[in-house]
Amino acid sequence: MAPSTIRVIFDTNIYFALVVFKNPALKEFFTQIKTSKRVQIIYSGHIRQELIRNLEEKQYKFSPQAIDNLFKGMEEITVTLDKRRQPQTLRDHDDWHLFALAHFSEAHYLVSGDGDILALKPKWGKTNILTLREFSNKFQQLITAIDTNTKAKNP
């Protein structure tokens, strides 16, 4: 049975692409996700700070207000990392915060372009790991399944 809301985490590299590359199709898809009543985007202060740090290190121009607007309306969750549960296959230990966030938020999807994270596909725990393209391709199916499930419960 499909959940009534899809909980999804986007890795920092997805937000980076939104801010830096300003791809109209990506922006439109992200806006569609963000405004959907059926999707809950979850992030942490760590993701936000990593995005800002990456933008500053690479000397991209951005406004703090643009970052605020990007995260507006999303649910921020603070997590405490338990190093004992860290996947041993992670080369970049900074990625562990995403798995902790996925665990504590009970996220259905973790969307990333990071090869280390994608190497753990198809799942980590109960969280499906997908590329942005895979999530984009699956998005409409997920919404349809939620709508069908909602109609079945409320005939």
TIPABA-236779 format. One record per residue: residue in three letters; x, y, z of N, C-alpha, C in turn. Coordinates in steps of 0.05 Angstrom, whole numbers, plus 5000, padded with zeros to 4 digits. Each point is the difference from the previous one (the first is absolute). Example, Ala and Ser with C-alpha at 12.3 -4.5 7.8 and 13.67 -1.06 7.14 Angstrom:
<lumvos>
+------+-------+--------+------+--------+---------+------+-------+--------+------+
! zake ! neast ! nnorth !  nup ! caeast ! canorth ! caup ! ceast ! cnorth !  cup !
+------+-------+--------+------+--------+---------+------+-------+--------+------+
!  ALA !  5264 !   4886 ! 5156 !   4982 !    5024 ! 5000 !  5018 !   5024 ! 5000 !
!  SER !  4993 !   5021 ! 4986 !   5016 !    5024 ! 5001 !  4985 !   5022 ! 5014 !
+------+-------+--------+------+--------+---------+------+-------+--------+------+
</lumvos>
This chain:
<lumvos>
+------+-------+--------+------+--------+---------+------+-------+--------+------+
! zake ! neast ! nnorth !  nup ! caeast ! canorth ! caup ! ceast ! cnorth !  cup !
+------+-------+--------+------+--------+---------+------+-------+--------+------+
!  MET !  5017 !   4977 ! 5000 !   4983 !    5023 ! 5000 !  5018 !   5025 ! 5000 !
!  ALA !  4993 !   5019 ! 4984 !   5015 !    5025 ! 4998 !  4996 !   5018 ! 5025 !
!  PRO !  5021 !   5014 ! 5009 !   4996 !    5018 ! 5022 !  4983 !   5024 ! 4991 !
!  SER !  4989 !   5015 ! 5018 !   4984 !    5024 ! 4993 !  5018 !   5024 ! 4993 !
!  THR !  5025 !   4999 ! 5010 !   5019 !    5021 ! 4994 !  5027 !   4987 ! 4995 !
!  ILE !  5014 !   5009 ! 4980 !   5027 !    4990 ! 4993 !  5019 !   5018 ! 5015 !
!  ARG !  5018 !   4988 ! 5016 !   5021 !    5015 ! 5014 !  5026 !   4996 ! 4984 !
!  VAL !  5011 !   5023 ! 4992 !   5024 !    4998 ! 4983 !  5022 !   5019 ! 5010 !
!  ILE !  5025 !   4991 ! 4998 !   5023 !    5016 ! 5007 !  5016 !   5004 ! 4974 !
!  PHE !  5008 !   5024 ! 4995 !   5017 !    5006 ! 4978 !  5028 !   5006 ! 5010 !
!  ASP !  5020 !   4987 ! 4989 !   5028 !    5004 ! 5007 !  5008 !   5029 ! 4992 !
!  THR !  5020 !   5010 ! 5013 !   5010 !    5027 ! 4994 !  5005 !   5005 ! 4971 !
!  ASN !  5010 !   4980 ! 4986 !   5007 !    5004 ! 4971 !  4975 !   5007 ! 4983 !
!  ILE !  4977 !   4991 ! 5009 !   4975 !    5007 ! 4985 !  4994 !   5030 ! 5004 !
!  TYR !  5002 !   5009 ! 5025 !   4995 !    5028 ! 5006 !  5021 !   5018 ! 4986 !
!  PHE !  5025 !   4990 ! 4999 !   5021 !    5014 ! 4987 !  4994 !   5004 ! 4970 !
!  ALA !  4991 !   4979 ! 4988 !   4992 !    5002 ! 4971 !  4977 !   5020 ! 4996 !
!  LEU !  4981 !   5000 ! 5019 !   4978 !    5020 ! 4998 !  5010 !   5028 ! 5002 !
!  VAL !  5018 !   5006 ! 5018 !   5010 !    5027 ! 5005 !  5019 !   5009 ! 4978 !
!  VAL !  5019 !   4982 ! 4992 !   5022 !    5008 ! 4982 !  4992 !   4998 ! 4971 !
!  PHE !  4988 !   4978 ! 4992 !   4996 !    4996 ! 4971 !  4974 !   5012 ! 4991 !
!  LYS !  4981 !   5005 ! 5018 !   4975 !    5013 ! 4993 !  4986 !   4988 ! 4976 !
!  ASN !  5000 !   4973 ! 4999 !   4987 !    4985 ! 4979 !  4970 !   5004 ! 5003 !
!  PRO !  4987 !   5011 ! 4980 !   4971 !    5005 ! 5002 !  4983 !   4975 ! 5005 !
!  ALA !  5008 !   4978 ! 4987 !   4985 !    4975 ! 5004 !  5003 !   4990 ! 5028 !
!  LEU !  5024 !   5001 ! 5011 !   5005 !    4992 ! 5027 !  4986 !   5018 ! 5020 !
!  LYS !  5000 !   5026 ! 4995 !   4986 !    5019 ! 5018 !  4970 !   4994 ! 4999 !
!  GLU !  4989 !   4995 ! 4976 !   4972 !    4995 ! 4998 !  4992 !   4974 ! 5015 !
!  PHE !  5017 !   4979 ! 4996 !   4994 !    4975 ! 5014 !  5002 !   5003 ! 5030 !
!  PHE !  5020 !   5015 ! 5009 !   5003 !    5004 ! 5029 !  4977 !   5016 ! 5011 !
!  THR !  4991 !   5020 ! 4985 !   4977 !    5016 ! 5009 !  4975 !   4982 ! 5001 !
!  GLN !  4997 !   4983 ! 4981 !   4977 !    4981 ! 5000 !  5001 !   4982 ! 5025 !
!  ILE !  5023 !   4990 ! 5006 !   5003 !    4983 ! 5024 !  4994 !   5016 ! 5025 !
!  LYS !  5012 !   5024 ! 5002 !   4998 !    5016 ! 5023 !  4971 !   5009 ! 5006 !
!  THR !  4985 !   5005 ! 4979 !   4972 !    5010 ! 5003 !  4980 !   4977 ! 5002 !
!  SER !  5009 !   4976 ! 4994 !   4982 !    4977 ! 5002 !  4991 !   4995 ! 5029 !
!  LYS !  4976 !   4995 ! 5003 !   4989 !    4994 ! 5027 !  5007 !   4971 ! 5008 !
!  ARG !  5011 !   4985 ! 4981 !   5005 !    4972 ! 5006 !  5030 !   4994 ! 5005 !
!  VAL !  5017 !   5021 ! 4999 !   5028 !    4996 ! 5004 !  5010 !   5017 ! 5023 !
!  GLN !  5015 !   4988 ! 5018 !   5012 !    5014 ! 5022 !  5030 !   4999 ! 4996 !
!  ILE !  5012 !   5024 ! 4994 !   5029 !    5001 ! 4997 !  5013 !   5005 ! 5027 !
!  ILE !  5019 !   4983 ! 5006 !   5013 !    5001 ! 5026 !  5029 !   5008 ! 4996 !
!  TYR !  5010 !   5018 ! 5017 !   5028 !    5008 ! 4998 !  5010 !   5005 ! 5029 !
!  SER !  5026 !   5004 ! 5002 !   5012 !    5006 ! 5026 !  5016 !   5025 ! 4997 !
!  GLY !  5007 !   5012 ! 5023 !   5018 !    5023 ! 5000 !  5026 !   4993 ! 4988 !
!  HIS !  5008 !   4975 ! 5003 !   5026 !    4991 ! 4988 !  4999 !   5002 ! 4970 !
!  ILE !  4978 !   4992 ! 4987 !   4998 !    5002 ! 4971 !  5001 !   5030 ! 4992 !
!  ARG !  4986 !   5017 ! 5014 !   4999 !    5028 ! 4994 !  5028 !   5012 ! 5002 !
!  GLN !  5014 !   4994 ! 5022 !   5027 !    5011 ! 5005 !  5020 !   4989 ! 4979 !
!  GLU !  4997 !   4974 ! 4993 !   5018 !    4989 ! 4979 !  4996 !   5014 ! 4973 !
!  LEU !  4975 !   5006 ! 4994 !   4994 !    5014 ! 4975 !  5013 !   5027 ! 5000 !
!  ILE !  4997 !   5015 ! 5021 !   5012 !    5027 ! 5002 !  5030 !   4998 ! 4999 !
!  ARG !  5012 !   4981 ! 5015 !   5029 !    4996 ! 5000 !  5010 !   4994 ! 4971 !
!  ASN !  4987 !   4982 ! 4986 !   5008 !    4993 ! 4973 !  4997 !   5024 ! 4981 !
!  LEU !  4979 !   5016 ! 5003 !   4997 !    5023 ! 4983 !  5022 !   5021 ! 5005 !
!  GLU !  5007 !   5004 ! 5026 !   5021 !    5019 ! 5007 !  5027 !   4990 ! 4991 !
!  GLU !  5006 !   4974 ! 5004 !   5026 !    4989 ! 4992 !  5005 !   5002 ! 4970 !
!  LYS !  4979 !   4996 ! 4985 !   5003 !    5001 ! 4971 !  4995 !   5028 ! 4989 !
!  GLN !  4996 !   5019 ! 5018 !   4997 !    5028 ! 4994 !  4977 !   5006 ! 4981 !
!  TYR !  4978 !   4986 ! 5004 !   4976 !    5006 ! 4985 !  4986 !   5023 ! 5015 !
!  LYS !  4988 !   5017 ! 4984 !   4984 !    5022 ! 5012 !  4972 !   4990 ! 5006 !
!  PHE !  4992 !   5005 ! 5024 !   4973 !    4992 ! 5008 !  4991 !   5019 ! 5022 !
!  SER !  4975 !   5003 ! 5004 !   4990 !    5017 ! 5022 !  4989 !   4982 ! 5022 !
!  PRO !  5005 !   5008 ! 5025 !   4989 !    4984 ! 5022 !  4969 !   4998 ! 4997 !
!  GLN !  4987 !   5020 ! 4989 !   4971 !    4999 ! 4996 !  4993 !   4978 ! 4980 !
!  ALA !  5016 !   4995 ! 4980 !   4995 !    4979 ! 4980 !  5001 !   4973 ! 5014 !
!  ILE !  5019 !   4996 ! 5019 !   5001 !    4975 ! 5015 !  4976 !   4998 ! 5018 !
!  ASP !  4993 !   5022 ! 5013 !   4976 !    4999 ! 5018 !  4975 !   4992 ! 4984 !
!  ASN !  4997 !   5011 ! 4976 !   4977 !    4994 ! 4983 !  5000 !   4971 ! 4991 !
!  LEU !  5024 !   4989 ! 4995 !   5003 !    4972 ! 4991 !  4989 !   4981 ! 5022 !
!  PHE !  5005 !   5006 ! 5025 !   4992 !    4982 ! 5022 !  4973 !   5008 ! 5012 !
!  LYS !  4988 !   5021 ! 4991 !   4975 !    5009 ! 5012 !  4978 !   4979 ! 4996 !
!  GLY !  4986 !   4994 ! 5021 !   4978 !    4981 ! 4998 !  5008 !   4971 ! 5003 !
!  MET !  5026 !   4995 ! 5004 !   5009 !    4972 ! 5004 !  5003 !   4995 ! 5030 !
!  GLU !  5001 !   4975 ! 5006 !   5002 !    4992 ! 5028 !  5030 !   4996 ! 5007 !
!  GLU !  5009 !   5015 ! 5019 !   5028 !    4997 ! 5009 !  5000 !   4981 ! 5024 !
!  ILE !  5017 !   4981 ! 4999 !   5003 !    4981 ! 5022 !  5028 !   5000 ! 5010 !
!  THR !  5004 !   5002 ! 5026 !   5027 !    4998 ! 5011 !  5004 !   4972 ! 5009 !
!  VAL !  5023 !   4989 ! 4993 !   5006 !    4972 ! 5007 !  5027 !   4999 ! 5015 !
!  THR !  5002 !   4980 ! 5016 !   5025 !    4994 ! 5014 !  5011 !   4975 ! 4987 !
!  LEU !  5026 !   5001 ! 4991 !   5011 !    4978 ! 4986 !  5011 !   4979 ! 5019 !
!  ASP !  4994 !   4975 ! 4994 !   5010 !    4977 ! 5014 !  5020 !   4986 ! 4982 !
!  LYS !  5025 !   5004 ! 5005 !   5021 !    4990 ! 4983 !  5000 !   4969 ! 4998 !
!  ARG !  4988 !   4987 ! 5019 !   5000 !    4971 ! 5000 !  4982 !   4989 ! 4978 !
!  ARG !  4980 !   5016 ! 4991 !   4982 !    4991 ! 4978 !  5009 !   5009 ! 4973 !
!  GLN !  5023 !   5013 ! 4998 !   5009 !    5011 ! 4975 !  5007 !   4978 ! 4980 !
!  PRO !  4990 !   5002 ! 4976 !   5006 !    4980 ! 4980 !  5031 !   4999 ! 4995 !
!  GLN !  5011 !   4977 ! 5002 !   5029 !    4997 ! 4997 !  5010 !   5006 ! 4972 !
!  THR !  4982 !   5000 ! 4981 !   5008 !    5004 ! 4972 !  5003 !   5030 ! 4993 !
!  LEU !  4993 !   5018 ! 5018 !   5002 !    5028 ! 4994 !  5029 !   5010 ! 5001 !
!  ARG !  5009 !   5011 ! 4978 !   5027 !    5012 ! 5000 !  4999 !   5027 ! 5013 !
!  ASP !  4979 !   5015 ! 4994 !   4997 !    5027 ! 5010 !  4983 !   4999 ! 5025 !
!  HIS !  5012 !   5003 ! 5022 !   4985 !    4998 ! 5026 !  4980 !   5022 ! 5004 !
!  ASP !  5003 !   5022 ! 4984 !   4980 !    5022 ! 5001 !  4973 !   4991 ! 4990 !
!  ASP !  5000 !   4979 ! 4984 !   4974 !    4990 ! 4989 !  4983 !   4986 ! 5021 !
!  TRP !  5012 !   4993 ! 5023 !   4986 !    4985 ! 5020 !  4976 !   5015 ! 5010 !
!  HIS !  5001 !   5027 ! 5001 !   4977 !    5015 ! 5010 !  4975 !   4995 ! 4983 !
!  LEU !  5003 !   4994 ! 4974 !   4977 !    4995 ! 4984 !  4986 !   4973 ! 5008 !
!  PHE !  5016 !   4981 ! 5007 !   4989 !    4974 ! 5008 !  4987 !   5002 ! 5028 !
!  ALA !  5012 !   5016 ! 5018 !   4988 !    5004 ! 5026 !  4974 !   5015 ! 4996 !
!  LEU !  4999 !   5020 ! 4983 !   4976 !    5015 ! 4995 !  4979 !   4982 ! 4988 !
!  ALA !  5008 !   4983 ! 4981 !   4981 !    4981 ! 4988 !  4988 !   4981 ! 5021 !
!  HIS !  5017 !   4991 ! 5018 !   4991 !    4982 ! 5022 !  4980 !   5014 ! 5018 !
!  PHE !  5007 !   5023 ! 5011 !   4984 !    5013 ! 5019 !  4974 !   5012 ! 4989 !
!  SER !  5001 !   5008 ! 4974 !   4976 !    5011 ! 4988 !  4982 !   4979 ! 4987 !
!  GLU !  5011 !   4975 ! 4999 !   4986 !    4978 ! 4986 !  4994 !   5008 ! 4971 !
!  ALA !  5020 !   5012 ! 4987 !   4998 !    5009 ! 4973 !  4996 !   4976 ! 4981 !
!  HIS !  4983 !   5004 ! 4980 !   4996 !    4979 ! 4980 !  5022 !   5000 ! 4979 !
!  TYR !  5010 !   5024 ! 4994 !   5020 !    5003 ! 4979 !  5022 !   5019 ! 5008 !
!  LEU !  5024 !   4992 ! 4992 !   5024 !    5017 ! 5001 !  5009 !   5004 ! 4972 !
!  VAL !  5000 !   5025 ! 4990 !   5007 !    5006 ! 4973 !  5027 !   5013 ! 4999 !
!  SER !  5018 !   4989 ! 4984 !   5028 !    5009 ! 5000 !  5013 !   4996 ! 4973 !
!  GLY !  5021 !   5014 ! 4996 !   5017 !    4996 ! 4977 !  5028 !   4991 ! 5008 !
!  ASP !  5003 !   4995 ! 5026 !   5026 !    4992 ! 5012 !  5005 !   4970 ! 4996 !
!  GLY !  5022 !   4993 ! 4986 !   5006 !    4972 ! 4994 !  5002 !   4982 ! 5024 !
!  ASP !  5011 !   5011 ! 5022 !   5002 !    4984 ! 5025 !  4973 !   4992 ! 5011 !
!  ILE !  4982 !   5019 ! 4999 !   4972 !    4995 ! 5010 !  4986 !   4981 ! 4981 !
!  LEU !  5002 !   5006 ! 4974 !   4986 !    4983 ! 4980 !  5011 !   4972 ! 4999 !
!  ALA !  5025 !   4995 ! 5010 !   5011 !    4973 ! 5001 !  4985 !   4983 ! 5020 !
!  LEU !  4984 !   5012 ! 5017 !   4985 !    4985 ! 5020 !  4972 !   4993 ! 4991 !
!  LYS !  4994 !   5007 ! 4975 !   4973 !    4994 ! 4988 !  4995 !   4970 ! 5001 !
!  PRO !  4976 !   4992 ! 5001 !   4975 !    5015 ! 4996 !  4990 !   5013 ! 5026 !
!  LYS !  5008 !   4989 ! 5023 !   4989 !    5010 ! 5026 !  5021 !   5001 ! 5021 !
!  TRP !  4995 !   5017 ! 5019 !   5015 !    4999 ! 5025 !  4978 !   5000 ! 5022 !
!  GLY !  4998 !   4978 ! 5014 !   4978 !    4998 ! 5019 !  4974 !   5000 ! 4985 !
!  LYS !  4982 !   5017 ! 5007 !   4974 !    5002 ! 4987 !  4999 !   5022 ! 4979 !
!  THR !  5023 !   5014 ! 4996 !   5001 !    5023 ! 4982 !  5011 !   4991 ! 4973 !
!  ASN !  4984 !   5006 ! 4979 !   5009 !    4995 ! 4972 !  5020 !   5022 ! 4992 !
!  ILE !  5021 !   4991 ! 4987 !   5020 !    5019 ! 4990 !  4997 !   5002 ! 4970 !
!  LEU !  4997 !   5025 ! 4990 !   4995 !    5004 ! 4971 !  5017 !   5024 ! 4991 !
!  THR !  5005 !   5001 ! 4974 !   5011 !    5024 ! 4988 !  4977 !   5019 ! 4995 !
!  LEU !  5006 !   5025 ! 4994 !   4979 !    5019 ! 4995 !  4983 !   4991 ! 4975 !
!  ARG !  5013 !   4990 ! 4980 !   4985 !    4991 ! 4976 !  4981 !   4977 ! 5007 !
!  GLU !  5010 !   4981 ! 5016 !   4983 !    4977 ! 5008 !  4976 !   5010 ! 5017 !
!  PHE !  5005 !   5019 ! 5018 !   4978 !    5010 ! 5016 !  4981 !   5015 ! 4983 !
!  SER !  5010 !   5016 ! 4981 !   4983 !    5015 ! 4982 !  4982 !   4981 ! 4983 !
!  ASN !  5012 !   4979 ! 4990 !   4985 !    4980 ! 4984 !  4979 !   4986 ! 5017 !
!  LYS !  5005 !   4996 ! 5026 !   4982 !    4985 ! 5017 !  4979 !   5019 ! 5013 !
!  PHE !  5005 !   5025 ! 5000 !   4984 !    5019 ! 5015 !  4970 !   4998 ! 4994 !
!  GLN !  4993 !   5001 ! 4974 !   4972 !    4999 ! 4993 !  4986 !   4974 ! 5008 !
!  GLN !  5015 !   4978 ! 4998 !   4989 !    4974 ! 5010 !  4994 !   5001 ! 5030 !
!  LEU !  5018 !   5013 ! 5015 !   4996 !    5002 ! 5029 !  4975 !   5016 ! 5006 !
!  ILE !  4997 !   5022 ! 4987 !   4977 !    5018 ! 5004 !  4974 !   4985 ! 4993 !
!  THR !  5001 !   4986 ! 4977 !   4976 !    4985 ! 4992 !  4993 !   4979 ! 5020 !
!  ALA !  5020 !   4986 ! 5011 !   4995 !    4979 ! 5020 !  4988 !   5012 ! 5025 !
!  ILE !  5009 !   5023 ! 5009 !   4989 !    5014 ! 5023 !  4971 !   5008 ! 4995 !
!  ASP !  4995 !   5011 ! 4976 !   4973 !    5009 ! 4994 !  4981 !   4976 ! 4999 !
!  THR !  5009 !   4978 ! 4988 !   4983 !    4975 ! 4999 !  4995 !   4990 ! 5028 !
!  ASN !  5020 !   5000 ! 5017 !   4997 !    4990 ! 5027 !  4981 !   5018 ! 5016 !
!  THR !  5002 !   5026 ! 4996 !   4982 !    5019 ! 5013 !  4971 !   4997 ! 4992 !
!  LYS !  4996 !   4996 ! 4974 !   4973 !    4995 ! 4989 !  4988 !   4974 ! 5011 !
!  ALA !  5017 !   4980 ! 5003 !   4990 !    4974 ! 5010 !  4991 !   5002 ! 5029 !
!  LYS !  5014 !   5017 ! 5015 !   4994 !    5004 ! 5029 !  4975 !   5017 ! 5003 !
!  ASN !  4996 !   5019 ! 4982 !   4979 !    5020 ! 5001 !  4982 !   4999 ! 4975 !
!  PRO !  4985 !   4978 ! 4997 !   4984 !    4997 ! 4975 !  4978 !   5022 ! 4997 !
+------+-------+--------+------+--------+---------+------+-------+--------+------+
</lumvos>
